[in-house]
């Protein structure tokens, strides 16, 4: 069974299937925030989507992080490190990339196990 969450014409924000939860790339709503603030907003969105899909941050398997500027790497990591539960760090990749809007400093996507499995 496939369950889609917050689905629009182009994409779903999360899809649960086969015991996994796949999140679309999440960006900040308040793009005037610095990299720390944008990362905090994104992590809160991830928490809400994972919960909606029957999972949580301790169930994360993989994370992909895009930064508009690698100069924001330390700021993003400060928020990330405080958010990831000790002993539950996922496999992770972080790259610098052109973003969909120059106002976005960070984008994060995760894959997690569904805790209901």
C-alpha positions as CSV (number, residue, x, y, z in Angstrom):
1,X,0.0,0.0,0.0
2,X,1.2,3.5,-0.8
3,X,0.1,6.5,1.3
4,X,0.7,10.0,0.1
5,X,0.8,13.1,2.4
6,X,0.2,16.7,1.6
7,X,-0.2,15.9,-2.1
8,X,-0.5,18.6,-4.8
9,X,-0.5,18.4,-8.6
10,X,3.3,18.2,-8.9
11,X,4.4,16.3,-5.8
12,X,3.6,14.8,-2.4
13,X,5.5,16.1,0.7
14,X,5.8,12.6,2.0
15,X,5.1,9.1,0.7
16,X,4.9,5.9,2.8
17,X,5.3,2.6,1.2
18,X,6.8,-0.8,2.0
19,X,7.7,0.2,5.5
20,X,9.6,3.3,4.4
21,X,8.8,7.0,4.5
22,X,10.2,9.2,1.7
23,X,10.2,13.0,2.2
24,X,10.4,15.6,-0.6
25,X,13.1,18.2,-0.2
26,X,12.0,20.6,2.5
27,X,12.8,24.3,2.5
28,X,12.1,27.2,4.9
29,X,8.9,29.2,4.8
30,X,10.6,32.3,6.2
31,X,13.4,32.8,3.7
32,X,14.6,36.0,5.5
33,X,16.1,33.7,8.2
34,X,19.8,32.9,8.2
35,X,21.0,29.3,7.6
36,X,20.4,28.4,11.3
37,X,16.9,29.7,11.2
38,X,16.1,28.1,7.9
39,X,17.5,24.8,9.1
40,X,15.4,25.0,12.3
41,X,12.2,25.6,10.2
42,X,13.1,22.7,7.9
43,X,13.7,20.3,10.8
44,X,10.4,21.2,12.3
45,X,8.7,20.4,9.0
46,X,10.5,17.1,8.8
47,X,9.4,16.2,12.4
48,X,5.7,17.0,11.4
49,X,5.8,15.0,8.2
50,X,7.5,12.0,9.8
51,X,5.0,12.0,12.6
52,X,2.1,12.2,10.1
53,X,3.6,9.2,8.2
54,X,4.0,7.1,11.3
55,X,7.8,7.6,11.8
56,X,10.2,9.9,13.7
57,X,13.7,11.3,13.5
58,X,15.1,8.3,15.4
59,X,13.9,6.1,12.4
60,X,15.8,8.1,9.7
61,X,18.0,6.0,7.4
62,X,19.3,8.6,5.0
63,X,19.4,12.4,4.6
64,X,20.4,14.6,1.6
65,X,21.2,18.2,2.4
66,X,21.7,20.9,-0.2
67,X,23.3,24.3,0.7
68,X,23.2,27.3,-1.5
69,X,26.6,28.2,-0.1
70,X,29.1,25.9,1.7
71,X,29.9,28.8,4.0
72,X,26.6,27.9,5.7
73,X,27.8,24.3,6.4
74,X,28.8,24.9,10.1
75,X,25.6,26.9,10.9
76,X,23.4,24.1,9.4
77,X,25.4,21.4,11.2
78,X,24.9,23.2,14.6
79,X,21.1,22.9,14.2
80,X,21.3,19.4,12.7
81,X,23.6,18.0,15.4
82,X,21.3,19.4,18.2
83,X,18.2,17.8,16.4
84,X,19.4,14.3,15.6
85,X,18.9,11.9,18.5
86,X,22.2,10.6,19.9
87,X,23.1,7.3,18.3
88,X,20.5,7.7,15.5
89,X,22.5,9.6,12.9
90,X,21.4,8.6,9.3
91,X,23.7,8.1,6.4
92,X,24.0,11.6,5.0
93,X,25.3,13.6,2.0
94,X,25.7,17.4,1.9
95,X,26.4,19.3,-1.3
96,X,26.4,22.9,-2.5
97,X,23.9,23.5,-5.2
98,X,22.0,26.2,-7.0
99,X,18.6,26.4,-5.2
100,X,15.1,26.8,-6.7
101,X,15.2,30.3,-5.3
102,X,18.2,32.3,-4.3
103,X,16.4,33.0,-1.0
104,X,16.7,29.3,0.1
105,X,19.9,28.6,2.0
106,X,19.1,25.0,2.9
107,X,17.0,22.1,1.6
108,X,16.8,18.7,3.3
109,X,15.2,15.4,2.3
110,X,15.1,12.3,4.4
111,X,14.2,8.6,4.1
112,X,13.0,6.8,7.2
113,X,11.5,3.6,8.3
114,X,7.9,3.7,9.3
115,X,7.7,2.9,13.1
116,X,4.4,1.1,12.5
117,X,6.2,-1.7,10.7
